């Protein structure tokens, strides 16, 4: 069994969990930069936990993408 590691970085191979996690990470980083450089406000307490949550979601999505069965029925 060989792992297709391109499922970790190729946009067309990402699953929904990975896509949502990357989008959330980029949006959180953008908000972080805006709050730091343009608004001059301190970050809300717990803001940095967003990065841990997005990373966790990406890892879960990656595991599903790498080790999931490609012919498995999807429930939509």
Jmol script that loads the backbone (N, CA, C; Angstrom):
load data "model"
ATOM      1  N   UNK A   1       0.847  -1.186   0.000  1.00  0.00           N
ATOM      2  CA  UNK A   1       0.000   0.000   0.000  1.00  0.00           C
ATOM      3  C   UNK A   1       0.885   1.240   0.000  1.00  0.00           C
ATOM      4  N   UNK A   2       0.741   2.065  -0.994  1.00  0.00           N
ATOM      5  CA  UNK A   2       1.523   3.300  -1.035  1.00  0.00           C
ATOM      6  C   UNK A   2       0.598   4.486  -0.790  1.00  0.00           C
ATOM      7  N   UNK A   3       1.123   5.429  -0.047  1.00  0.00           N
ATOM      8  CA  UNK A   3       0.334   6.625   0.266  1.00  0.00           C
ATOM      9  C   UNK A   3       0.557   7.680  -0.806  1.00  0.00           C
ATOM     10  N   UNK A   4      -0.499   8.289  -1.237  1.00  0.00           N
ATOM     11  CA  UNK A   4      -0.419   9.386  -2.189  1.00  0.00           C
ATOM     12  C   UNK A   4      -0.322  10.682  -1.384  1.00  0.00           C
ATOM     13  N   UNK A   5       0.902  11.127  -1.117  1.00  0.00           N
ATOM     14  CA  UNK A   5       1.100  12.304  -0.271  1.00  0.00           C
ATOM     15  C   UNK A   5       0.663  13.607  -0.938  1.00  0.00           C
ATOM     16  N   UNK A   6       0.371  13.556  -2.225  1.00  0.00           N
ATOM     17  CA  UNK A   6      -0.130  14.772  -2.880  1.00  0.00           C
ATOM     18  C   UNK A   6      -1.514  15.148  -2.354  1.00  0.00           C
ATOM     19  N   UNK A   7      -2.178  14.202  -1.647  1.00  0.00           N
ATOM     20  CA  UNK A   7      -3.479  14.502  -1.045  1.00  0.00           C
ATOM     21  C   UNK A   7      -3.346  15.465   0.128  1.00  0.00           C
ATOM     22  N   UNK A   8      -2.124  15.762   0.525  1.00  0.00           N
ATOM     23  CA  UNK A   8      -1.894  16.694   1.632  1.00  0.00           C
ATOM     24  C   UNK A   8      -1.721  18.132   1.159  1.00  0.00           C
ATOM     25  N   UNK A   9      -1.358  18.330  -0.104  1.00  0.00           N
ATOM     26  CA  UNK A   9      -1.040  19.690  -0.557  1.00  0.00           C
ATOM     27  C   UNK A   9      -1.638  20.077  -1.904  1.00  0.00           C
ATOM     28  N   UNK A  10      -2.055  19.124  -2.714  1.00  0.00           N
ATOM     29  CA  UNK A  10      -2.610  19.451  -4.029  1.00  0.00           C
ATOM     30  C   UNK A  10      -4.068  19.875  -3.866  1.00  0.00           C
ATOM     31  N   UNK A  11      -4.413  21.102  -4.255  1.00  0.00           N
ATOM     32  CA  UNK A  11      -5.778  21.600  -4.009  1.00  0.00           C
ATOM     33  C   UNK A  11      -6.886  20.710  -4.570  1.00  0.00           C
ATOM     34  N   UNK A  12      -6.688  20.109  -5.716  1.00  0.00           N
ATOM     35  CA  UNK A  12      -7.746  19.287  -6.296  1.00  0.00           C
ATOM     36  C   UNK A  12      -7.900  17.946  -5.572  1.00  0.00           C
ATOM     37  N   UNK A  13      -6.942  17.575  -4.729  1.00  0.00           N
ATOM     38  CA  UNK A  13      -7.010  16.297  -4.018  1.00  0.00           C
ATOM     39  C   UNK A  13      -7.465  16.450  -2.569  1.00  0.00           C
ATOM     40  N   UNK A  14      -7.670  17.671  -2.110  1.00  0.00           N
ATOM     41  CA  UNK A  14      -8.088  17.895  -0.724  1.00  0.00           C
ATOM     42  C   UNK A  14      -9.551  17.496  -0.548  1.00  0.00           C
ATOM     43  N   UNK A  15      -9.880  16.976   0.632  1.00  0.00           N
ATOM     44  CA  UNK A  15     -11.286  16.704   0.916  1.00  0.00           C
ATOM     45  C   UNK A  15     -11.900  17.923   1.619  1.00  0.00           C
ATOM     46  N   UNK A  16     -13.161  17.832   1.953  1.00  0.00           N
ATOM     47  CA  UNK A  16     -13.869  18.979   2.528  1.00  0.00           C
ATOM     48  C   UNK A  16     -13.266  19.432   3.853  1.00  0.00           C
ATOM     49  N   UNK A  17     -12.887  18.473   4.698  1.00  0.00           N
ATOM     50  CA  UNK A  17     -12.301  18.837   5.995  1.00  0.00           C
ATOM     51  C   UNK A  17     -11.007  19.622   5.809  1.00  0.00           C
ATOM     52  N   UNK A  18     -10.155  19.166   4.906  1.00  0.00           N
ATOM     53  CA  UNK A  18      -8.895  19.847   4.659  1.00  0.00           C
ATOM     54  C   UNK A  18      -9.133  21.235   4.071  1.00  0.00           C
ATOM     55  N   UNK A  19     -10.069  21.340   3.135  1.00  0.00           N
ATOM     56  CA  UNK A  19     -10.355  22.630   2.506  1.00  0.00           C
ATOM     57  C   UNK A  19     -10.892  23.631   3.531  1.00  0.00           C
ATOM     58  N   UNK A  20     -11.817  23.195   4.362  1.00  0.00           N
ATOM     59  CA  UNK A  20     -12.377  24.074   5.398  1.00  0.00           C
ATOM     60  C   UNK A  20     -11.294  24.497   6.375  1.00  0.00           C
ATOM     61  N   UNK A  21     -10.418  23.566   6.762  1.00  0.00           N
ATOM     62  CA  UNK A  21      -9.347  23.882   7.705  1.00  0.00           C
ATOM     63  C   UNK A  21      -8.366  24.893   7.116  1.00  0.00           C
ATOM     64  N   UNK A  22      -7.986  24.716   5.862  1.00  0.00           N
ATOM     65  CA  UNK A  22      -7.058  25.679   5.248  1.00  0.00           C
ATOM     66  C   UNK A  22      -7.702  27.051   5.086  1.00  0.00           C
ATOM     67  N   UNK A  23      -8.966  27.064   4.694  1.00  0.00           N
ATOM     68  CA  UNK A  23      -9.670  28.339   4.571  1.00  0.00           C
ATOM     69  C   UNK A  23      -9.767  29.030   5.932  1.00  0.00           C
ATOM     70  N   UNK A  24     -10.111  28.287   6.971  1.00  0.00           N
ATOM     71  CA  UNK A  24     -10.190  28.848   8.316  1.00  0.00           C
ATOM     72  C   UNK A  24      -8.852  29.354   8.805  1.00  0.00           C
ATOM     73  N   UNK A  25      -7.794  28.606   8.499  1.00  0.00           N
ATOM     74  CA  UNK A  25      -6.449  29.030   8.902  1.00  0.00           C
ATOM     75  C   UNK A  25      -6.057  30.336   8.220  1.00  0.00           C
ATOM     76  N   UNK A  26      -6.324  30.435   6.925  1.00  0.00           N
ATOM     77  CA  UNK A  26      -5.999  31.670   6.194  1.00  0.00           C
ATOM     78  C   UNK A  26      -6.839  32.855   6.689  1.00  0.00           C
ATOM     79  N   UNK A  27      -8.118  32.628   6.942  1.00  0.00           N
ATOM     80  CA  UNK A  27      -8.975  33.709   7.422  1.00  0.00           C
ATOM     81  C   UNK A  27      -8.569  34.152   8.832  1.00  0.00           C
ATOM     82  N   UNK A  28      -8.209  33.205   9.689  1.00  0.00           N
ATOM     83  CA  UNK A  28      -7.759  33.541  11.042  1.00  0.00           C
ATOM     84  C   UNK A  28      -6.455  34.316  11.000  1.00  0.00           C
ATOM     85  N   UNK A  29      -5.543  33.883  10.144  1.00  0.00           N
ATOM     86  CA  UNK A  29      -4.270  34.601  10.010  1.00  0.00           C
ATOM     87  C   UNK A  29      -4.503  36.012   9.478  1.00  0.00           C
ATOM     88  N   UNK A  30      -5.427  36.160   8.526  1.00  0.00           N
ATOM     89  CA  UNK A  30      -5.753  37.490   8.008  1.00  0.00           C
ATOM     90  C   UNK A  30      -6.347  38.381   9.087  1.00  0.00           C
ATOM     91  N   UNK A  31      -7.252  37.838   9.883  1.00  0.00           N
ATOM     92  CA  UNK A  31      -7.839  38.608  10.981  1.00  0.00           C
ATOM     93  C   UNK A  31      -6.775  38.977  12.010  1.00  0.00           C
ATOM     94  N   UNK A  32      -5.866  38.054  12.266  1.00  0.00           N
ATOM     95  CA  UNK A  32      -4.775  38.304  13.206  1.00  0.00           C
ATOM     96  C   UNK A  32      -3.930  39.490  12.735  1.00  0.00           C
ATOM     97  N   UNK A  33      -3.579  39.484  11.444  1.00  0.00           N
ATOM     98  CA  UNK A  33      -2.769  40.576  10.894  1.00  0.00           C
ATOM     99  C   UNK A  33      -3.516  41.908  10.917  1.00  0.00           C
ATOM    100  N   UNK A  34      -4.788  41.878  10.570  1.00  0.00           N
ATOM    101  CA  UNK A  34      -5.586  43.111  10.580  1.00  0.00           C
ATOM    102  C   UNK A  34      -5.680  43.676  11.987  1.00  0.00           C
ATOM    103  N   UNK A  35      -5.971  42.827  12.965  1.00  0.00           N
ATOM    104  CA  UNK A  35      -6.072  43.295  14.341  1.00  0.00           C
ATOM    105  C   UNK A  35      -4.739  43.823  14.858  1.00  0.00           C
ATOM    106  N   UNK A  36      -3.660  43.209  14.441  1.00  0.00           N
ATOM    107  CA  UNK A  36      -2.348  43.613  14.950  1.00  0.00           C
ATOM    108  C   UNK A  36      -1.844  44.907  14.300  1.00  0.00           C
ATOM    109  N   UNK A  37      -1.947  45.011  12.965  1.00  0.00           N
ATOM    110  CA  UNK A  37      -1.326  46.130  12.265  1.00  0.00           C
ATOM    111  C   UNK A  37      -2.252  47.304  11.980  1.00  0.00           C
ATOM    112  N   UNK A  38      -3.546  47.064  11.838  1.00  0.00           N
ATOM    113  CA  UNK A  38      -4.430  48.148  11.419  1.00  0.00           C
ATOM    114  C   UNK A  38      -5.371  48.629  12.509  1.00  0.00           C
ATOM    115  N   UNK A  39      -5.794  47.773  13.387  1.00  0.00           N
ATOM    116  CA  UNK A  39      -6.771  48.156  14.398  1.00  0.00           C
ATOM    117  C   UNK A  39      -6.088  48.486  15.722  1.00  0.00           C
ATOM    118  N   UNK A  40      -4.911  47.946  15.926  1.00  0.00           N
ATOM    119  CA  UNK A  40      -4.129  48.175  17.152  1.00  0.00           C
ATOM    120  C   UNK A  40      -4.910  47.785  18.401  1.00  0.00           C
ATOM    121  N   UNK A  41      -5.566  46.667  18.331  1.00  0.00           N
ATOM    122  CA  UNK A  41      -6.272  46.118  19.491  1.00  0.00           C
ATOM    123  C   UNK A  41      -5.597  44.825  19.903  1.00  0.00           C
ATOM    124  N   UNK A  42      -5.695  44.507  21.170  1.00  0.00           N
ATOM    125  CA  UNK A  42      -5.182  43.185  21.563  1.00  0.00           C
ATOM    126  C   UNK A  42      -6.103  42.087  21.016  1.00  0.00           C
ATOM    127  N   UNK A  43      -5.533  40.933  20.789  1.00  0.00           N
ATOM    128  CA  UNK A  43      -6.335  39.813  20.301  1.00  0.00           C
ATOM    129  C   UNK A  43      -7.306  39.372  21.389  1.00  0.00           C
ATOM    130  N   UNK A  44      -8.484  38.914  21.017  1.00  0.00           N
ATOM    131  CA  UNK A  44      -9.409  38.376  22.019  1.00  0.00           C
ATOM    132  C   UNK A  44      -8.778  37.178  22.726  1.00  0.00           C
ATOM    133  N   UNK A  45      -9.144  36.985  23.962  1.00  0.00           N
ATOM    134  CA  UNK A  45      -8.570  35.855  24.690  1.00  0.00           C
ATOM    135  C   UNK A  45      -8.983  34.551  24.011  1.00  0.00           C
ATOM    136  N   UNK A  46      -8.056  33.666  23.882  1.00  0.00           N
ATOM    137  CA  UNK A  46      -8.322  32.388  23.243  1.00  0.00           C
ATOM    138  C   UNK A  46      -8.239  32.402  21.729  1.00  0.00           C
ATOM    139  N   UNK A  47      -7.893  33.528  21.137  1.00  0.00           N
ATOM    140  CA  UNK A  47      -7.846  33.623  19.678  1.00  0.00           C
ATOM    141  C   UNK A  47      -6.857  32.621  19.088  1.00  0.00           C
ATOM    142  N   UNK A  48      -5.731  32.439  19.755  1.00  0.00           N
ATOM    143  CA  UNK A  48      -4.706  31.536  19.230  1.00  0.00           C
ATOM    144  C   UNK A  48      -5.150  30.076  19.222  1.00  0.00           C
ATOM    145  N   UNK A  49      -6.195  29.738  19.979  1.00  0.00           N
ATOM    146  CA  UNK A  49      -6.726  28.380  19.944  1.00  0.00           C
ATOM    147  C   UNK A  49      -7.347  28.057  18.592  1.00  0.00           C
ATOM    148  N   UNK A  50      -7.712  29.085  17.839  1.00  0.00           N
ATOM    149  CA  UNK A  50      -8.242  28.844  16.492  1.00  0.00           C
ATOM    150  C   UNK A  50      -7.227  28.085  15.642  1.00  0.00           C
ATOM    151  N   UNK A  51      -5.952  28.457  15.772  1.00  0.00           N
ATOM    152  CA  UNK A  51      -4.923  27.790  14.981  1.00  0.00           C
ATOM    153  C   UNK A  51      -4.829  26.312  15.338  1.00  0.00           C
ATOM    154  N   UNK A  52      -4.933  25.991  16.615  1.00  0.00           N
ATOM    155  CA  UNK A  52      -4.895  24.594  17.046  1.00  0.00           C
ATOM    156  C   UNK A  52      -6.109  23.837  16.505  1.00  0.00           C
ATOM    157  N   UNK A  53      -7.276  24.470  16.530  1.00  0.00           N
ATOM    158  CA  UNK A  53      -8.495  23.820  16.023  1.00  0.00           C
ATOM    159  C   UNK A  53      -8.415  23.576  14.522  1.00  0.00           C
ATOM    160  N   UNK A  54      -7.962  24.567  13.762  1.00  0.00           N
ATOM    161  CA  UNK A  54      -7.845  24.392  12.310  1.00  0.00           C
ATOM    162  C   UNK A  54      -6.812  23.327  11.976  1.00  0.00           C
ATOM    163  N   UNK A  55      -5.712  23.300  12.722  1.00  0.00           N
ATOM    164  CA  UNK A  55      -4.683  22.282  12.489  1.00  0.00           C
ATOM    165  C   UNK A  55      -5.231  20.894  12.799  1.00  0.00           C
ATOM    166  N   UNK A  56      -5.969  20.764  13.890  1.00  0.00           N
ATOM    167  CA  UNK A  56      -6.573  19.480  14.237  1.00  0.00           C
ATOM    168  C   UNK A  56      -7.551  19.007  13.175  1.00  0.00           C
ATOM    169  N   UNK A  57      -8.374  19.921  12.669  1.00  0.00           N
ATOM    170  CA  UNK A  57      -9.328  19.563  11.617  1.00  0.00           C
ATOM    171  C   UNK A  57      -8.594  19.134  10.348  1.00  0.00           C
ATOM    172  N   UNK A  58      -7.498  19.820  10.025  1.00  0.00           N
ATOM    173  CA  UNK A  58      -6.719  19.455   8.845  1.00  0.00           C
ATOM    174  C   UNK A  58      -6.112  18.058   9.010  1.00  0.00           C
ATOM    175  N   UNK A  59      -5.599  17.758  10.203  1.00  0.00           N
ATOM    176  CA  UNK A  59      -5.009  16.437  10.453  1.00  0.00           C
ATOM    177  C   UNK A  59      -6.067  15.344  10.343  1.00  0.00           C
ATOM    178  N   UNK A  60      -7.239  15.577  10.919  1.00  0.00           N
ATOM    179  CA  UNK A  60      -8.329  14.594  10.817  1.00  0.00           C
ATOM    180  C   UNK A  60      -8.723  14.394   9.353  1.00  0.00           C
ATOM    181  N   UNK A  61      -8.878  15.477   8.623  1.00  0.00           N
ATOM    182  CA  UNK A  61      -9.217  15.383   7.201  1.00  0.00           C
ATOM    183  C   UNK A  61      -8.148  14.671   6.402  1.00  0.00           C
ATOM    184  N   UNK A  62      -6.891  14.904   6.756  1.00  0.00           N
ATOM    185  CA  UNK A  62      -5.786  14.236   6.056  1.00  0.00           C
ATOM    186  C   UNK A  62      -5.809  12.736   6.303  1.00  0.00           C
ATOM    187  N   UNK A  63      -6.069  12.347   7.538  1.00  0.00           N
ATOM    188  CA  UNK A  63      -6.138  10.916   7.855  1.00  0.00           C
ATOM    189  C   UNK A  63      -7.285  10.246   7.102  1.00  0.00           C
ATOM    190  N   UNK A  64      -8.425  10.931   7.046  1.00  0.00           N
ATOM    191  CA  UNK A  64      -9.563  10.395   6.298  1.00  0.00           C
ATOM    192  C   UNK A  64      -9.214  10.288   4.815  1.00  0.00           C
ATOM    193  N   UNK A  65      -8.551  11.303   4.299  1.00  0.00           N
ATOM    194  CA  UNK A  65      -8.201  11.338   2.882  1.00  0.00           C
ATOM    195  C   UNK A  65      -7.150  10.286   2.536  1.00  0.00           C
ATOM    196  N   UNK A  66      -6.169  10.099   3.405  1.00  0.00           N
ATOM    197  CA  UNK A  66      -5.091   9.150   3.117  1.00  0.00           C
ATOM    198  C   UNK A  66      -5.503   7.692   3.323  1.00  0.00           C
ATOM    199  N   UNK A  67      -6.278   7.441   4.374  1.00  0.00           N
ATOM    200  CA  UNK A  67      -6.581   6.056   4.732  1.00  0.00           C
ATOM    201  C   UNK A  67      -8.023   5.642   4.473  1.00  0.00           C
ATOM    202  N   UNK A  68      -8.846   6.567   3.954  1.00  0.00           N
ATOM    203  CA  UNK A  68     -10.229   6.226   3.631  1.00  0.00           C
ATOM    204  C   UNK A  68     -10.299   5.329   2.411  1.00  0.00           C
ATOM    205  N   UNK A  69     -11.398   4.650   2.292  1.00  0.00           N
ATOM    206  CA  UNK A  69     -11.595   3.764   1.140  1.00  0.00           C
ATOM    207  C   UNK A  69     -12.178   4.586  -0.006  1.00  0.00           C
ATOM    208  N   UNK A  70     -11.476   4.669  -1.128  1.00  0.00           N
ATOM    209  CA  UNK A  70     -11.954   5.511  -2.239  1.00  0.00           C
ATOM    210  C   UNK A  70     -13.266   5.029  -2.847  1.00  0.00           C
ATOM    211  N   UNK A  71     -13.564   3.737  -2.747  1.00  0.00           N
ATOM    212  CA  UNK A  71     -14.800   3.220  -3.336  1.00  0.00           C
ATOM    213  C   UNK A  71     -15.942   3.164  -2.321  1.00  0.00           C
ATOM    214  N   UNK A  72     -15.699   3.720  -1.138  1.00  0.00           N
ATOM    215  CA  UNK A  72     -16.730   3.715  -0.086  1.00  0.00           C
ATOM    216  C   UNK A  72     -17.888   4.619  -0.480  1.00  0.00           C
ATOM    217  N   UNK A  73     -19.115   4.177  -0.197  1.00  0.00           N
ATOM    218  CA  UNK A  73     -20.304   4.996  -0.489  1.00  0.00           C
ATOM    219  C   UNK A  73     -20.306   6.254   0.353  1.00  0.00           C
ATOM    220  N   UNK A  74     -20.560   7.384  -0.286  1.00  0.00           N
ATOM    221  CA  UNK A  74     -20.662   8.657   0.441  1.00  0.00           C
ATOM    222  C   UNK A  74     -22.135   8.929   0.736  1.00  0.00           C
ATOM    223  N   UNK A  75     -22.407   9.425   1.927  1.00  0.00           N
ATOM    224  CA  UNK A  75     -23.785   9.721   2.312  1.00  0.00           C
ATOM    225  C   UNK A  75     -24.037  11.212   2.192  1.00  0.00           C
ATOM    226  N   UNK A  76     -24.574  11.617   1.061  1.00  0.00           N
ATOM    227  CA  UNK A  76     -24.864  13.048   0.836  1.00  0.00           C
ATOM    228  C   UNK A  76     -26.349  13.265   0.878  1.00  0.00           C
TER     229      UNK A  76
END
end "model"
wireframe off; spacefill off
backbone 0.3
color backbone group
